[in-house]
Amino acid sequence: MIKLEKTDVESLEVFLNTHDLRRDLHTFVRYVSENDIKRAHRDNSLPKAHLKRIAKMMSDSSLIRDINEEGHSSWIAFIDRLSLDLGFVDYETTGTYMGYSSHTESYPDNYIEFSDKTYDNFLNQSLQKQEDKILKVLVADAAPCRNEFFVSAPLSILDKFAYSGCATGTMKHIAFPKARTYLLKLLSNCHPGVWYSTASLIEYIENNNPFFLIPEKLPLKSVEHKKDRYHNFSERKTGGAWGESWGVGNLEDRFQRVEGRFVERFLEGIPLNMGYVDVTYSNEKDEVVPSINKLRAFRVTDRLLCAMNKSIKEPEITVLPNHEIHVNSMFYPAKVLDRLLDLCNVITEDVHTVLKLAKKKVIKQLAVNQRLDISGLLRGLSVHDIPANVKKEIAAWAEHADNFTVYEGFGLLEGNMDRDSAEQFASVAIAPDVNIVRDPQKLYKYLEKAEKIPIYVKHPDSGLKSLADNVQSKFARKNSPKKSVPKRKQFTLKRTIYTILEFPDKGIYEAFTSTLLDNGSVLNTNNHTKTVTFTKKDEKIVMEVLNSLKKQYATVIKDT
């Protein structure tokens, strides 16, 4: 353990990370795997409609407010990029210029692709290896202009250095992954739960490893750069003009002003995002930009020590007699929860997650997979034997499931079948004139060719569809009989006039619909006919979108 100065944080503003990075990462990837997401045409961001749905599923509900108020979420953007860097998803990050007059890149038809093999391989690893993989990706970014000096982390509040010249001189020779790894190892030698002074951490580093960030010997070519190893960094007075700045290379406390600022910004980056530290900030007014000595204190968590000491335990699972399943895990156990959520309802979800076996879910899973051994699954996951009453209940539920067979992709045919059609399509005969059949649409075409005059009905999941009186069926409900004509009453009918906008070109149609979604508006669009249908109240939205496309497309609306 290293010796640092303990501090009182009563007068400081404490910041705790309320997000669960691991849970949010898996939530995001699952959502992508289940949805076709086309990224924004202009800035490659996630469409607002998808952002809102994702935000509602994340660990911190404040993300919904951020999207409603600001139109975006830095945290979701961070999780989005992390899932890309881990290889769980794939999409284009380099745009194209759509013509000689284009000043910015565009991202046409940029759909997110889910890499199921990579993700499954990740899930099949231990929680320790999963944590190591995430940390490695975050630590490994070595770009001279994408680091704590110049880029804000999703939870950071500290301002940054001006990035002008960030890829020149000293910056090109800083090994950021090595510096971050060193700092993480230092933090893992602190007692968890104890508030330490950030200044004492910076002082410790200056006394013991002053060249942890900027190498002692720099192969600089420029004469000016050789004179000042800190030539990339300048500061100015708060409220001062950009031109009124000065370098820090000749100042006595230059280590605190450069390396010290890096330490502050590192603490509110990877360690804070990962839930490894809590931090505090001073409420005093900043005298210089970037701020210095603003992040006054930090405390490490048990999660950091487990991760860095390679001591992350697999989830501990206990099945109770009341059908509750308790899952204890400091790190989000995605694989275990994926297996249990098909069988359980969630009571609480945290480090200590409580689930409860749900009879309907169990019966459904058993009906789909008759070989599924739920007692065996729970026995393999649990640290203790399953209570006898729970085993008995599961066995009873399994008997209920035996009464059900789930047919997916099949249809129900009412009517007598000839031998040829029965051999080709029939699966199970329920009654002499009722059969479960394979390929119902193919059978429908077969019966049409045989001039049987079939009727094809697709029932919704919510219930059986009503049929006309001249259609005979044992299952579908009939339309309600017409009631007697009431006495004449006077009504005022509201008329809505729809306008159909026809686009002659696929390019402008996709640009229009993409911009429409970016603005958070939803209208009736038809990709096949390249048309947009709207009412008078939506005309303003349509015109605003068309006006925003004037630089790319000259449009004239002509009535027909």
Disulfide bonds with the S-S distance in Angstrom:
Cys145-Cys166 1.81
